[in-house]
Every structure is written in C-alpha cells, then in structure tokens.
C-alpha cells in the first residue's frame, strides 16, 4: 500500500509543480489554456447544435413505407373493379366496344355494296353514267379507306390500353 501511496504522492507533486511553472510563465500558460479553451468551446457548440437537431419522433410505419402508385390505365382500373366485384361496368365497356365495331362493320357492308354497284357501272356505254360512276366509286373508296383507318386506330387504342 505504501508503494501505491508513494506513486500517487509523487504524481500529485508533479501536477502541482507543473501548474506552478505555468502560472509563473504566461507564455507556457497560453500554450496550455488556448487548446483547452478551444476544446471546451467546440464541445459546447456541438452539444448545443445536437439539441437543435433533435428528432421529435421516429417515422411511423406509413412514413417508412414507400408509396407506390399504380398507373391509371384501363387494365388496372378494370382489375380494381373486378376485385370489388363490380362486373357491370366491365361488361358495359366491353359491350360498347363491340357495338362500335359492329356499327363499323354495318357501314363497311353498305359502302362495299355501293362500291360494287358503281364499279359495275364504270363499264356502261352511256358516258354520263360512266363518268358519274367513276366519281362516286372514288368517293366511296375514300370512305372505305377512312373506315379502315378508324378501325385500325380503334384496335391500336385497345392494344395500348391493355
């Protein structure tokens, strides 16, 4: 025990003598006090900044979870309606699409009948009938081409939505 007490006594004597030396020489005192003061100032500033940055509360599960929005295209809307067992809206949309296609088919059949009639009249021996048949046949052909383009657009629109 006396060995340990002797070491502590010697250590305290060294500390006291170094403090006396620092106080007696102001240049030595500045070498010591400036770094110590800088450490205290920075630790005080860091503690104050950390208090300002304190998180009020942790994020909830809903805040942590990534929000994923499905695109609102025709297929996703129909899937949500089917999952809610609302089949009537799906059936009515399908019915509307088929009615539109059926109407285009009826117009096609009527135009095709007129085209064949005027195509047959282009071989007429009467010039007035032949000239009118050529003009009308060209008009009906243009209407058939427009009908085909609208049908292609309808198919393309449906293929994009699915």
FENMO-V921895 format. One record per helix or strand. SS is the DSSP state (helix for helix, strand for strand). FROM is the first residue (numbers start at 1). LEN is the number of residues. If there is no record, write none. Layout:
SS	FROM	LEN
SS	FROM	LEN
This chain:
helix	2	23
helix	26	27
helix	61	4
helix	74	10
helix	87	35
helix	127	35
